[in-house]
């Protein structure tokens, strides 16, 4: 792998470029984005040069799509005439079914292998990029068939993902979307709903001073941008709806058992899962 084109040099794309450099990648890293972002990415050392989509893609062995989901879909529809045979197109989108479907329809001249790094922040932009963002984090690849991870190009990508410290996991696109609806999308909506609820009923600065660190911890995700989450929710609506329905039933169960001993079991179940998450992290 000699040349990487990063389409969308923001938090994830910029971090990928920085991580490759830190891991010893000596090839060229080209960036495609708006002018201000490209200048910032160059200053950070995340890319070697900024250029047009056509110019970057025609040179690249690896094409890394790190845009918002709707932009990834748009790019996939225009890539095929531009790519080199033997190249690999991958993405970092947070949902995979729709992206994989469009890629199957549109990418013919080279390989596509979907991906989702389970890493990020509430803040966006290349200014927030970190070379260690993927270290110790799961990086899900979503082949439609197992043999898609055995090609020369796919093996090269997997090797570099491991070099940047990611834990690579393979999963079918629909399985991925069903799981992240619970593990990623539901936490975001819970945090947003909690912040909106508290904001409706406790709105003075004086009242907010009567809060422990739990409120800060629980509303951290509520700082996330709707611009990012709009695409995620739109492309995983059924799975998210299912996760919300299950969560609402759990809240109803807690409400029914507020004064009963049965609620202790829910605390124990919750504490067990919380401990498992922290051991993995």
N, C-alpha and C positions, 0 to 999 in steps of 0.2 A: 504494500500500500504506500504509494508515493505522494498522492495529492488528495486532500480532503476538502470538500466544499461544504461549508456550513451555511444553510439557508435560514436566516433568522438568528442573528448573533445577539441574543438577549441573555437572560440569566442562564438557561440551560445550554444554548448554543455556545455562549462565551465560556462557560465552565468546561464544556467538552473540549474546546480548543486549548484552554489553559491546562486541563488535565492531560491531554495528549502530549503537550510540550514537557510537562513535569515528568511524564512517564518515559520520555526519551524519544518521542517521535521527531524525526529530522526532516521529514518531507515538507511540502508546502501546504499551508492552511489558508484557503480562500474564503472570504466572507461575502454574503449577499444580504444587504439590508439598506435602510435609509442612511443618508449622509452623516447625520450626527452620530448614529449608532456605530457606523463603520469607523469614524474617527475615534470614538471612545474605545472600540474593540482593538484598534491598532495601538492606541496608547497603553492599553492593558496588556498587550502582547498575546491576545487571544487568537489573532489572525495575522497573516503576513501581508495580505493585500485585500482590498475590497474591489469587487468587480461586478459585472452584470450576471444575471442568472445563466444566460446562454454560454458566456465565456467560462464561468466557473464549472458548470456541469460538463461541458465538453472536455475538460481536462481531468476531471475527478475520477479517482478509483472508488471513493466513498462519498456519497451525497447524503448529508445529514440534515433532515428537515426538522427544525426546532421552532417552528412558527405556531401561532394559535391554530386550533384544529381546522377551522374553516379555510384558513390560508394554506394549510398543508393539503387539504383536498383540492384547492385551486391549483396549487403547484403540481400535484400529481397528474392532473389532467393535461398539463402542458409540457411535462418533462420528456416524454418518450422520444420525440424527434431530436432531442439535444444530447442524450446520454451516449456514453461510449459502451459498446458491447463488452461485457465482462465486468462492468461497474456494479456496485451495490448501492441501492437506495434504501435508506432506513429513516425512521422518524422517531420523535420523542413525544408524540401525542399522548394525552392522558386517557383516551378511549381508543379502542382498536377495531371494533367491528366495521364501522363505516369507512375508516381509513383503509383497512385491508380490502374491503369490497371495491372501493374505487381503484386501488392499486392493481387488483386482479384485472380489472377492466382496461386500465390505461397503460400499465407498464409492460411492454412486450420485448424491448430490445436489451434489457438487462434484468437483474434480479431485484425484487423488493423483499425486505424482511422488516416487519414492524417491530417497534420497541417502545418501552416506557420505563425511564429511570424513576425509581421511587425516591426521588430527592427533589428538593426545592425550598423555596422560602415564600413568605407572604409578599415580599417586595420583588419587583421585577426589574429587568434591565441589565445590560452588560456591566454596569457599575457594581452590581451585586454579585457578579460571577466569582467563583472560587475554584481553584485547581483541585481542591479536596472535596468538592460537593458530592461526588459519587462514591467516595471511599467508605467502604463498609455497608453501602446501601444496595438493596436488591435492584437489579436491572432486568426487567422482564422482556424477553424476545417472544414474538407471537407468530411463529411460522404456521402456515396452513397445513403443512405436512412436515414430519420430523426430518426428512432428508434435506429440507431447505437450509438447515443449519450446518450441513456437511459440505457445502460448496467451498471452493477456495476463498472466495470473497467473504462468505459468512464466517469461516474459520478465522480469517484475518481480523474481522470486526470483533469476534468473541475474544480473541487473544488480547486485543487492545483494551477492551472493556475490563478484562481481568487485570491488565497492567495498571489501569487507572484506579484499581481498588474495588471495583463493583463486583457484586455477587450475582452471576448470571443465572437466570431461571427461564425455562421454556414453557410456554402455555398457549393454548389455542385462543384466538381473539375473543370468542364469546365467553370462554371461561374467565379470561382476564376481566372483561367488563362486568361480569356478574360479581366477582370478588371485590373489585375496587369500588363498586357501588356501596358496599358495606365498610370497607377499610379506609377509603379516602373520601368519597363523595358524601356519604352520610355524616362523617365528622364535620365537614365543611358546613353542611346545612344545619346541623345541630348548633354549631358555634354561631352561625348567622342568626338562627332563630332565637337563641338565648340572648344574644346582644340586643336584638330588636325588641324582645320581650322586656328585658330589664330597662332598656331605653324608653319604653312606653310608660313604665310604671315608676321608675326612679330616674328622674331627669335633672335634679339639681346637683351642683357640685358638692354641696354639704352632704346630701344623701349618699352620693357615690363614695365619699370618704369612709362610709360605714361598710366597707367591703374588704374581705381578706384577699390573699393572692389567688385564691381559687377562681375568682371572677376574671382576673387577668389571664390566668392559664386557659380557662375555658373559652375566652373570647379572642384568643390569639388569631385563629383562622378567620374570624370575622373581618380582619383587616385585609383579606384577600380581595383582589379586583374582580368585579362582576364581568368585566370584559373577557377575562380568562375563563371564568366559570360558565358563562352563557353557552359557549360551544360545547363544553364538557357535558352539561346537563342536557342540551339539545340532542347530542349524539349518544346518550346512554339513558334515555328517558324511562324506558320500561324497567330496567334494572334498578334505577334510583327510586322509582315509584314503589317497587317491591320492598326495597330497604327501608324507605320511609314508613310504609304500612306496618312492617314488622316492629319498627322502633316505636311508632305511635301506640301499638298494642302493648308494648312493654311499659310505656309511660302510663297507659290506662291501668295496667296491672299494679304498678307502683301506687297509683292514686287510690285504687280500691283497698290497698293493704297498708295504708299509711299508719294505722294504729294497730296493726296485727303483727304477730311474730313472723309471718311469712315473708315480710320484707327483709328480714335478716338474710335469708337465702339469696336474695338478689344482691345484697351488699357483698356476700361471699363470692358469688359468681363474678361480679364486677371486679372485685379485688384480684381474683385469680387471673382474669384476662389482662388486667392492667400490669400485673407483675410479669406475665409472659411477654407482653409487648416491650417492657423495659429491659428484660433479659436479652431479647433479640436486638434491641437498639444499641 
